[in-house]
Amino acid sequence: MSARVREGVIAIAHAAAAAILEVYADDFDVVRKADASPVTAADLAAHRVIVDGLQALTPDIPILSEEAAHAVPFETRRQWPRMWLVDPLDGTREFVKRNGEFTVNIALIEDGVSVFGVIQAPVTSVLWHGAPGSGAFRRDGDAEVAIHARRIARGDVLRVAASRSHRDPRTDALLARLGNSEPVALGSSLKFCRLAEGGMDVYPRFGPTSEWDTGAGQAIVEAAGGVVLDPQGRPFRYNRRKTILNGDFIALGDPALPWRDWI
């Protein structure tokens, strides 16, 4: 990926974050979609900013965004060798709770593989980006540092990401099997970011997510040396099925961890 495209996507993520914060600063209405998930004016404003920006930056690459995915049939998108996969506001429930733990997610998918990801946290302005094989980075203002997932030594306490809004009995059972562990509650794709920078070690997810929830995070985690795997040990792949829903997964900072013993 060229520096022009990378920096262009990062600028688009910042612009989407600004649009989100304009809504966040005021009172806002919450509408329920057909699947009962919430959507706000911030989701829609960020969607427009991102779609307009990506179309101008890379007019040859189609876009699949959460807020317009219903308009793109599988028969169309299955023909796309590359696409942008976008969640304009990941963590709408966290947005509604006003706890600050929501993000903008943008991923580039090539032949089913997430090859580049950007995650931006509007409230803190911190941004993470990464491309497997080229490294992962955390950018805070003008300061950027390379980040790396943590390698686990014997006796280390495993820090396990637990969703604020989607905690379930299977996650609790996994925590019990882990033994020497510490659950850390965090919303949205910030869990992937914390994993990539070594602040967490394991992120199990049992239950539905959508491809735009994981695409950017997977690229960043893999770029930092971690993995995102399905229960059979296969890396997640994208735009391969009619459904946009993911199955269960486990994300690890250290691929050598004995995750099969836990699930």
N, C-alpha and C positions, 0 to 999 in steps of 0.2 A: 504494500500500500504506500502511495506517495505521501510525503509530508503535507502536501496541499490538501489532500482528502482527509487525512487524519486530523489536521488542525481545523479544517472546515466542519467536520462532524463535532468536534469538541466545542466549537463556537456555537453550533446549532443547539447542542445540549444546554449550554449556558443560557441561550436565548429562551429555550423552552422553560428552563428553571425560573427565569425572570417572569414569564407569563404565568406560571403557577403561583409564584409569590404574590402577584397582584391580586389573585383571587383569595389566597390564603390570608391576606391582610384584612379582608372584609368578611361580612356574613355571606354564606353561600348555601345554595340549595343542593340537596342530594337526591338523585333520581336512581331508581333501581332498574337494572337491565333485566332481560328475560331470565337470566340465571340467578337473579336476586343480588348480584354484585353491584356495589355502588358506583356511580359515575357523577362527576361534578363538572362545573364550567371550567375548572382547571385542567381536567383530562382533555377536554375538547380544545381548549386554547393551546395547550402544549402540542396536541396532535397537529393542529394547523401549522404551527411554527415549524415543527420537525418535517412534516411532509413538504411544505413549501421550500424549506431549506435544502432538503436532500434532493428534491427534483431539480433545483437550480445547480447544486453541486455536482451531482452524478445523474444526469437525465437518462442515461442508458440503464440504470439499475432500478427495477421496480421496488415498491415498498409494501410491506405487510404490517399494518399498525393495528393494535387492539381495537381502536375506535372505528375502524373501517373494514375489519377483516371479513365481516358478513357480506361485503360487496364483491369479494374476490373468490370465485368458485375454485375448488381444488383442481379441476380440469385446466384452469388457466395457470395457477401458480405452480403446478407440477412441471410445467414447461420452463420454469425460470432456473437457469443455472446459478444465478446470483440474485440475492435480494437483501434489502434492508429489513430487519425484524425489529419492531419498535413497540415499546410500552411507554406511552407518553407520560404516564404517572403510575409507577409501580408502588403499591401500598396505599391505595385510595382509602382503605379503612384507617390507616395510620394518619393520613391527611385529615380525615373527618374527625379523628380523635385529637388532632392538633398536637401530636407528640413529636413532630419533625422527622419521623423515620420513614420518609418516602423518597423516591428517586425517579430519575429519567433514565430509561434503558434504551440503548441503540446498539444493534449487533449487525455485522455483515456476515451473511451466510453464503458459502460457495459449495455447491454440490453436497448440500446437507450438513456441512461442517461450519461451526462458528469460528471464523478466522480473525475477527476483530470485535472488540466490545468497548463501549463507553457507558459508565454509570456515573450520574451526577446527583449529588445530594443538595437540593435547592436551599435548605435552611442554613447549612454550613458552608456552601459553595465549594466543598471539596469534590474533586472528580477523580475517578479511577479509569484507566484505559489500558488495554493490553492486546497483544496478538501472539498466539502461541508460536514459539520460535524466535520472537523478537523482544520478549520481556513485558513485564507489567509495571505500571507506574501510578503513583498517587500525586495529584497536582492540587496544591492549595495556594491560590493566588498565582504569583509568579514562581513559586518554589515547586520543583518537581523532583521526586526521589523514586528510584527503582524499589520495588517491593518484592518480597519472596515469602512463600508459604513456609511454615515452620516444620522442621524435621524433628520427630519425637525421639527422645532418649528414654531409656528404661527409668520408670519411676515418675515421669512427667505426668502432671494432672492434665487430662484432656479437656479442653474447653469446647463445649458442644453448643452449637447455635440452636436455639429453640424459638420458633416463631411466636410473636406476640398474639397474632390473631388466629393461628391455625394449629395450636398445640393439640395433640391427640394421644390416645392411650398407647399406640404403638411407639411413639416417640418416648413416652414415659418408660415403657418396657425396655427400650434400647438403652436408655440412660441407666436403668437398673443393672443391665448386663455389662455395661462398660465398667462399672465399679469406680475406679479412681478418676472421677470426672466432675466437671463443674458446668451446669447449664447456664447459658447466657441468653437472655431474651433480647431479641432485636427484630425490627420489622423490615419488610421489603427485601430487595436484593442487596441491602447493606450487609447481609450475612455473607454473601459471596466476597464482598470487598474486605470484610474483616478477616475472612479465611485467607484471602490472597496476601494480605499484609502480615500474616502471622499472629493475629490477635485471637483467632479461633482455629480449631483443628478439625472439627467434624460438623457437617451440616446434613442431617438426615431429613428427608421429606417424604412422608407417607400421605398420600392423598393428592387431589388434583392441583396441578399448576398448568399454565399455558406456555407455549414455546417462547412467547415474548417475555415471560417471567425469568427464563433461565439462559437465553442465548448470550446476552452480553456478559452475564456473570460467569458462564462457563469459559468464555474466551479469556477473561481476566484471570480466573483461577488457574487455568491450564498454562497461561503465559507466566504465572508466578510459580509454577512447578507442581500444582495440584491436579486433581482429577474430579470429574463429575460423571458418575457411573449409574447405570440402571442395575436392578437386582441380579442380573446375569453377568455383571462386570463389564458391560459394553459402554463406551462413551456415548452420550446423548447425540442424536442426529436430528436434523430439522427439515421441515417441509417434505416429509416422506410419506405422510398419511393424510387421509381426508380430514380426520380430526386434528385439531390444533392442541389438544390436551396431552400433557406429558403423563407418564406413569410415575411410579415411585422412583426416588433417586437418593444417592448419598454422595456428598461432596467431601473430599478429603484434602487437607493441606499436604499430608505425607502419604503418597500412594502405597507405601509399605505397611500401613496400618492394617490389622487383621479384621477388616470390616465384615467379612463373610461370617465371622463368629458372632456378630452383633445383631444381624437382621434375620 
